[in-house]
Amino acid sequence: MTGPAWIRQPCSLFRAGPVVQEPRPPPRALLCPRSPGFANAPYSRRVTIDWAALRAAAGSAARRAYVPYSGLRVGAAGLTADRQVIAACNVENASYGLTLCAECGLVSTLHASGATGPLVAVAIVAGDGMPLLPCGRCRQLLLEAGGGGLLVDTAEGPVELDALLPAAFTGAELRARRESR
């Protein structure tokens, strides 16, 4: 394996997420504060994340969900680079296509709150407190709010969003097309 040593030093506190072999390289291992190169790692890999507190904030938001049709309460909580915790819940509508996922509310709250940093970690839970993975649309929203290194809580432990959304469509594609005209 090539690259900086800190990428090759997995943290013993976390289990590695799924490995994506094509078209992107496998997700980087998560870092422990005692890992070599910790100080030079990207912020989302250096910050200490209290996953239990993040899940609790998501659970609290899930209890406020408006779900008269499916009954599936979902809450999402995110930690920003400036250490703010924000949370949101899903809001259903009789016209199902208008239903807002908790992650959509989270990204909206991120911007409305005036947070000065991107999301670095996200926990999404059902009403029973168990982790849920974001749908494809929400993965795309989270990508713009935190980037591919955004840590997403799963039942198996945190994984980077890049592992959940390989070969993602980003603003770089839009800029490239606009510049090629």
C-alpha positions as CSV (number, residue, x, y, z in Angstrom):
1,M,0.0,0.0,0.0
2,T,1.3,3.4,-0.9
3,G,0.6,6.8,0.5
4,P,1.2,8.5,3.9
5,A,1.8,6.3,6.9
6,W,-1.2,7.6,8.7
7,I,-3.5,6.2,6.0
8,R,-2.1,2.7,6.6
9,Q,-2.5,2.9,10.4
10,P,-6.0,1.6,11.3
11,C,-7.5,2.7,14.6
12,S,-8.1,-0.2,16.9
13,L,-11.2,1.5,18.3
14,F,-13.2,1.3,15.1
15,R,-13.9,-1.5,12.6
16,A,-13.2,-0.7,8.9
17,G,-16.2,-0.2,6.7
18,P,-16.9,-1.9,3.3
19,V,-14.1,-1.7,0.8
20,V,-14.8,-0.2,-2.6
21,Q,-12.3,-1.4,-5.2
22,E,-13.5,0.3,-8.4
23,P,-13.5,3.0,-9.5
24,R,-12.2,4.7,-6.3
25,P,-9.5,3.4,-3.9
26,P,-10.6,1.7,-0.7
27,P,-11.8,4.0,2.1
28,R,-9.0,5.2,4.4
29,A,-8.8,3.6,7.8
30,L,-10.0,5.8,10.7
31,L,-7.4,7.3,13.0
32,C,-6.9,7.1,16.7
33,P,-5.4,10.1,18.4
34,R,-2.3,8.0,19.1
35,S,-1.8,7.0,15.4
36,P,1.3,8.4,13.7
37,G,0.5,11.4,11.5
38,F,-2.7,12.2,13.5
39,A,-1.9,16.0,13.5
40,N,-1.6,16.1,9.7
41,A,-4.7,14.1,8.9
42,P,-7.9,15.6,7.5
43,Y,-10.1,17.2,10.2
44,S,-12.8,14.6,10.0
45,R,-10.3,11.9,10.8
46,R,-8.7,13.9,13.7
47,V,-11.7,15.0,15.7
48,T,-12.9,12.9,18.6
49,I,-16.5,11.9,18.0
50,D,-18.9,11.0,20.8
51,W,-21.0,8.6,18.7
52,A,-23.3,7.8,21.6
53,A,-24.2,11.5,22.1
54,L,-24.7,11.9,18.3
55,R,-27.0,8.9,18.2
56,A,-28.9,10.3,21.3
57,A,-29.4,13.7,19.5
58,A,-30.6,11.8,16.4
59,G,-33.0,9.7,18.6
60,S,-34.4,12.9,20.2
61,A,-35.1,14.4,16.8
62,A,-36.7,11.1,15.6
63,R,-39.2,11.4,18.4
64,R,-40.4,14.7,16.9
65,A,-40.8,13.3,13.4
66,Y,-44.1,13.8,11.6
67,V,-45.0,10.3,10.2
68,P,-48.8,9.9,10.0
69,Y,-48.5,7.5,7.0
70,S,-45.5,5.2,7.3
71,G,-45.0,5.4,11.1
72,L,-41.2,5.2,10.5
73,R,-39.6,7.9,12.7
74,V,-36.1,8.9,11.6
75,G,-33.7,11.4,13.2
76,A,-30.4,12.6,11.9
77,A,-27.7,14.4,13.9
78,G,-24.5,15.9,12.6
79,L,-21.3,17.2,14.0
80,T,-19.8,20.2,12.2
81,A,-16.1,21.1,11.9
82,D,-16.7,23.9,14.3
83,R,-18.1,21.4,16.9
84,Q,-21.8,22.2,16.6
85,V,-24.3,19.4,16.9
86,I,-27.3,19.9,14.7
87,A,-30.3,17.5,14.3
88,A,-33.4,17.1,12.2
89,C,-36.3,14.6,11.7
90,N,-38.3,13.3,8.7
91,V,-41.5,15.0,7.7
92,E,-44.0,13.0,5.7
93,N,-46.6,14.3,3.3
94,A,-49.8,12.7,1.8
95,S,-48.1,13.2,-1.5
96,Y,-45.2,10.8,-0.8
97,G,-42.8,12.4,-3.2
98,L,-42.9,15.6,-1.1
99,T,-41.8,13.7,2.1
100,L,-38.6,15.2,3.5
101,C,-36.0,12.8,4.8
102,A,-34.2,13.6,8.1
103,E,-30.9,14.1,6.3
104,C,-32.5,16.7,4.0
105,G,-33.7,18.6,7.1
106,L,-30.2,18.2,8.6
107,V,-28.5,19.8,5.6
108,S,-31.1,22.6,5.6
109,T,-30.5,23.1,9.4
110,L,-26.8,23.1,8.8
111,H,-27.1,26.1,6.5
112,A,-29.8,27.9,8.5
113,S,-27.8,27.5,11.7
114,G,-24.9,29.5,10.4
115,A,-22.4,26.7,11.1
116,T,-19.0,27.8,9.7
117,G,-17.7,24.3,9.1
118,P,-18.8,21.3,7.0
119,L,-20.3,18.2,8.5
120,V,-17.6,15.8,9.8
121,A,-19.8,13.0,11.3
122,V,-23.5,12.0,11.0
123,A,-25.7,9.5,12.9
124,I,-29.1,8.5,11.5
125,V,-31.4,6.5,13.6
126,A,-34.9,5.0,13.5
127,G,-37.4,5.7,16.3
128,D,-36.0,2.6,18.1
129,G,-32.6,4.2,18.2
130,M,-31.0,1.7,15.8
131,P,-28.8,3.1,13.0
132,L,-30.1,3.6,9.5
133,L,-28.2,4.2,6.3
134,P,-29.2,7.2,4.2
135,C,-31.0,6.6,0.9
136,G,-29.2,7.5,-2.3
137,R,-30.6,11.0,-2.6
138,C,-29.6,11.8,1.0
139,R,-26.1,10.4,0.4
140,Q,-25.8,13.0,-2.4
141,L,-27.0,15.8,-0.1
142,L,-24.6,14.7,2.6
143,L,-21.7,14.6,0.1
144,E,-22.2,18.3,-0.6
145,A,-22.5,19.1,3.1
146,G,-19.4,17.2,4.3
147,G,-17.5,15.6,1.4
148,G,-16.4,12.1,0.8
149,G,-14.6,11.9,4.1
150,L,-17.8,12.5,6.1
151,L,-18.1,9.8,8.7
152,V,-21.5,8.0,8.7
153,D,-22.5,5.9,11.7
154,T,-23.6,2.4,10.9
155,A,-24.5,-0.7,12.9
156,E,-20.9,-2.0,12.2
157,G,-19.2,1.3,13.1
158,P,-18.4,4.5,11.2
159,V,-17.6,4.5,7.5
160,E,-16.6,7.3,5.2
161,L,-19.3,8.5,2.8
162,D,-17.1,7.7,-0.1
163,A,-17.6,4.0,0.7
164,L,-21.4,4.4,0.6
165,L,-21.5,6.6,-2.5
166,P,-18.7,5.5,-4.9
167,A,-18.2,7.4,-8.1
168,A,-20.4,10.2,-6.8
169,F,-21.6,13.1,-9.0
170,T,-20.1,16.3,-7.7
171,G,-19.9,20.0,-8.6
172,A,-16.6,19.3,-10.3
173,E,-18.5,17.6,-13.1
174,L,-20.7,20.6,-13.5
175,R,-17.7,23.0,-13.6
176,A,-15.9,20.8,-16.1
177,R,-18.9,20.8,-18.5
178,R,-19.4,24.5,-18.1
179,E,-15.7,25.3,-18.7
180,S,-15.6,23.0,-21.8
181,R,-18.2,25.1,-23.7
